[in-house]
Amino acid sequence: MRVWFPVMSVAALVAVGCNSNLTNHDGGTGGGQTGGDYGDGGSFGTGGYATGGTLGTGGFATGGDIGTGGFPTGGTSGFDAGIDAVAGIACAALAEPTGSPPPVPPQPGCPCTRAPGRGNSYLCPMGVGQTAYTYVGPEGGSIYLLGQQSAKTNVPIAIDIPPGAIATQTLISVSETDLAPPSGFVDWSPVYLVEPRGLQLAKVAGLQIPWSSNISPPPTNLAIYARDENGSCGFKALVDSYTNAGFEQASLTELGYLFVGVPSTVDPSTCGALDAAVGD
């Protein structure tokens, strides 16, 4: 199977870490916007995108879709799963963590976990809220994010949306969250959030998610789990999940929470023996 590394225009994709990309970075003052790669009269310069254009005043930069209080000012990302969801969605957003207990490595023979506290390992990298976004319309498009998990496996989370999957121009985002995995699972990736949460696609999109753990070889029942945002609100395996070296692939038909893992009755923070689910 192939690994997607979509080719995207700079105007279509911005990856956000702990700081904004619109201020003092690629498109900000002193960066790409003025005197840099996208200087005056260039693609993103004065008279192009920077002023009065797609990313200019009145667009993204000030008071637009991602204005003050969104990406440019005040945090890692302007997306809120409780707000950035389709109207009438059945499920509430997952609760954000309320604390950060000291990390403790996993016991010998136990799987690591991205839940804060016991069972933490560099082999189970946690998300820190990095976000990528792009507009996708009837023509389709792709989005990818190189987050903390990607730094471990050198594979992005990627979504390839075909033409006709989305009827109108829609802002799509992918976030690598710091959420703990749902109970009843051993996690092999961070929990990712794809928004607008609950948006149903008219055609199947291609999805890949990178994974890693301290267990080798990976279990044969490894799969991408997607939250049923318009139904039970539980996590269900995407039925055509396919395991590659360091990443999982599957078909995506609804946006929402996603992660790679396996079902288990073992709590990685306290386990004394591996559950059968984390082996063959």
C-alpha positions in Angstrom: 0.0 0.0 0.0 1.2 3.5 -0.6 1.9 6.2 1.9 0.3 9.5 1.1 2.4 12.6 1.1 -0.1 15.1 -0.5 1.3 18.0 -2.5 -0.6 21.1 -1.2 -0.3 24.8 -1.8 0.9 27.0 1.0 -2.4 28.9 0.8 -4.3 25.7 1.4 -2.5 24.2 4.3 -1.1 25.6 7.6 0.3 23.3 10.3 0.0 24.9 13.8 2.1 24.0 16.8 2.2 26.0 20.0 2.3 29.3 18.2 0.4 30.9 15.4 1.5 30.6 11.8 0.0 33.9 10.9 2.2 36.1 13.1 6.0 36.2 12.8 6.1 32.9 11.0 5.5 31.6 7.4 2.8 34.2 6.6 3.5 36.8 9.4 5.2 40.1 9.6 8.9 39.6 9.3 8.5 36.1 8.0 7.0 35.1 4.6 4.7 38.1 4.4 7.1 41.0 4.1 10.5 40.8 2.5 10.7 37.0 2.6 9.8 34.3 0.2 6.3 35.8 -0.2 7.3 39.5 -0.2 5.8 42.6 -1.6 4.2 41.8 -5.0 4.7 38.1 -4.6 2.3 35.3 -4.0 1.6 36.4 -0.5 2.8 40.0 -0.7 1.1 43.3 -0.7 -1.6 43.1 -3.3 -1.6 39.3 -3.3 -2.9 37.3 -0.4 -1.4 39.3 2.4 -3.6 42.4 2.0 -7.2 42.1 1.1 -6.7 38.6 -0.3 -7.3 35.1 1.0 -5.0 35.5 4.0 -5.2 39.3 4.3 -7.1 41.8 6.3 -10.7 40.9 6.3 -9.8 37.3 5.4 -8.0 34.9 7.8 -5.7 37.5 9.5 -8.2 39.8 11.1 -11.8 39.2 11.9 -12.3 36.4 9.4 -12.9 32.7 9.7 -9.8 32.3 11.8 -9.4 35.8 13.2 -8.4 37.2 16.6 -9.0 34.6 19.3 -8.6 31.8 16.8 -5.2 30.7 15.4 -3.5 34.1 15.3 -4.1 35.0 19.0 -4.6 33.0 22.2 -3.5 29.4 21.9 -2.5 26.4 19.9 -5.6 26.2 17.8 -8.9 28.0 17.4 -10.8 24.8 17.0 -13.2 23.7 19.8 -14.8 20.2 19.3 -17.8 21.5 21.2 -18.3 24.3 18.7 -16.8 23.1 15.5 -19.3 20.4 14.8 -22.2 20.0 12.4 -25.6 21.2 13.6 -27.6 18.7 15.5 -24.7 16.3 16.2 -25.7 13.6 18.7 -22.4 13.4 20.7 -20.7 15.9 23.0 -17.0 16.6 22.7 -14.6 14.4 24.7 -13.6 16.0 28.0 -10.3 17.7 28.1 -7.7 16.5 30.7 -7.9 18.3 34.0 -4.5 17.5 35.3 -1.1 16.1 34.3 0.2 13.5 36.8 4.0 12.7 36.8 4.9 10.2 34.1 5.9 6.7 35.1 7.4 4.2 32.6 5.4 1.0 32.0 6.0 -2.2 34.0 8.1 -4.9 32.2 5.9 -6.7 29.7 3.1 -4.1 29.8 2.1 -1.9 26.9 2.8 1.8 27.1 0.0 4.3 26.9 -0.6 8.0 26.0 -2.9 8.4 29.0 -1.1 10.8 31.5 0.6 9.1 34.4 1.7 5.5 34.7 2.7 3.6 31.6 4.2 6.5 29.7 7.1 5.9 27.3 8.9 7.7 24.5 7.6 4.8 22.4 4.1 6.1 22.9 4.5 9.8 22.1 1.6 12.1 23.3 0.0 14.8 21.2 0.5 18.4 22.1 -2.3 20.0 20.2 -0.7 20.5 16.8 -3.2 21.3 14.1 -3.4 21.5 10.3 -6.3 22.9 8.3 -7.3 23.5 4.7 -10.5 24.3 2.8 -12.0 21.5 0.8 -14.9 21.9 -1.6 -16.6 19.8 -4.3 -13.3 19.4 -6.1 -11.9 17.4 -3.2 -8.5 17.8 -1.5 -5.9 16.4 0.9 -4.7 17.4 4.3 -1.9 16.0 6.4 -0.2 16.7 9.8 3.3 15.9 11.0 2.8 15.7 14.8 4.6 14.1 17.7 3.7 10.6 16.5 5.0 11.4 13.0 8.3 12.5 14.5 8.6 8.9 15.8 7.5 7.1 12.7 8.2 9.6 9.9 4.7 9.1 8.6 2.0 11.9 8.7 -1.7 11.4 9.5 -3.2 12.1 6.1 -6.7 12.3 4.6 -7.4 12.2 0.9 -10.9 13.5 0.2 -12.1 12.7 -3.4 -14.2 15.1 -5.6 -17.9 15.0 -4.7 -17.3 14.0 -1.0 -18.1 17.5 0.3 -20.8 19.6 -1.3 -19.7 23.1 -0.3 -16.4 24.8 0.6 -15.6 23.6 4.1 -12.8 24.3 6.5 -11.3 20.9 7.5 -8.9 20.6 10.4 -6.8 17.7 11.9 -5.6 18.0 15.5 -3.2 15.6 17.3 -4.8 15.9 20.8 -3.5 15.3 24.3 -6.7 13.4 25.1 -6.3 10.0 27.0 -7.4 7.0 24.9 -10.9 5.7 25.7 -11.2 3.0 28.4 -11.2 -0.6 27.2 -8.4 0.0 24.6 -4.7 -0.2 24.4 -3.7 2.8 22.3 -1.1 2.7 19.5 -1.5 6.4 18.5 -2.6 9.6 20.0 -6.3 10.5 19.7 -6.8 12.7 16.6 -9.7 15.1 16.0 -10.9 15.8 12.5 -13.4 18.6 12.2 -16.1 19.7 11.6 -17.0 16.8 13.9 -19.9 14.7 12.7 -19.6 15.8 9.0 -20.6 12.9 6.9 -18.8 12.5 3.5 -20.8 11.7 0.4 -17.8 9.6 -0.9 -15.2 7.5 0.9 -12.0 9.3 1.9 -8.6 7.6 2.2 -7.2 7.8 5.8 -3.8 6.9 7.2 -2.6 7.2 10.8 0.9 6.5 12.1 1.4 4.3 15.2 4.0 3.0 17.6 4.2 1.1 20.9 6.7 -0.9 23.0 5.1 -4.2 21.9 6.6 -6.2 19.1 5.3 -7.5 16.8 2.1 -5.4 16.5 -1.1 -7.3 17.2 -3.0 -8.8 14.3 -6.2 -7.0 15.3 -4.7 -3.5 15.2 -7.2 -1.1 13.7 -8.2 2.5 13.3 -11.1 3.3 15.7 -13.6 6.1 14.9 -16.1 7.6 17.2 -19.7 7.2 16.1 -20.5 10.9 16.3 -24.1 10.7 15.0 -25.1 7.5 16.9 -23.8 5.6 19.9 -20.9 8.0 20.6 -18.7 4.9 21.1 -15.5 4.0 19.2 -15.9 1.4 16.4 -13.2 -0.2 14.3 -13.1 0.9 10.6 -13.8 -2.4 9.0 -11.2 -2.2 6.2 -8.3 -1.1 8.4 -5.0 -2.3 6.9 -1.7 -2.5 8.8 1.5 -1.3 7.2 4.9 -0.7 8.8 4.3 2.1 11.2 0.9 3.2 10.0 -2.7 2.1 9.5 -4.9 2.8 6.5 -8.7 2.7 6.2 -11.8 4.3 4.6 -13.3 7.3 6.3 -16.9 8.4 5.9 -17.5 10.7 8.9 -15.2 13.3 10.6 -14.6 13.1 14.3 -12.3 11.5 16.8 -9.9 8.7 15.6 -7.0 6.6 17.0 -5.2 3.4 16.3 -5.5 0.7 19.0 -6.8 -2.7 20.1 -9.5 -3.7 22.5 -8.3 -4.9 25.9 -9.4 -5.5 29.5 -6.0 -4.4 30.8 -5.2 -1.0 32.2 -1.6 -0.3 31.0 -1.0 1.8 34.1 -1.6 -1.2 36.5 -1.3 -4.4 34.4 0.6 -7.4 35.7 0.3 -9.5 32.5 -0.4 -8.8 28.9 -4.0 -9.3 27.8 -4.5 -11.5 24.8 -5.7 -8.5 22.8 -2.3 -6.9 22.7 -0.7 -10.0 21.3 -1.9 -12.3 18.5 
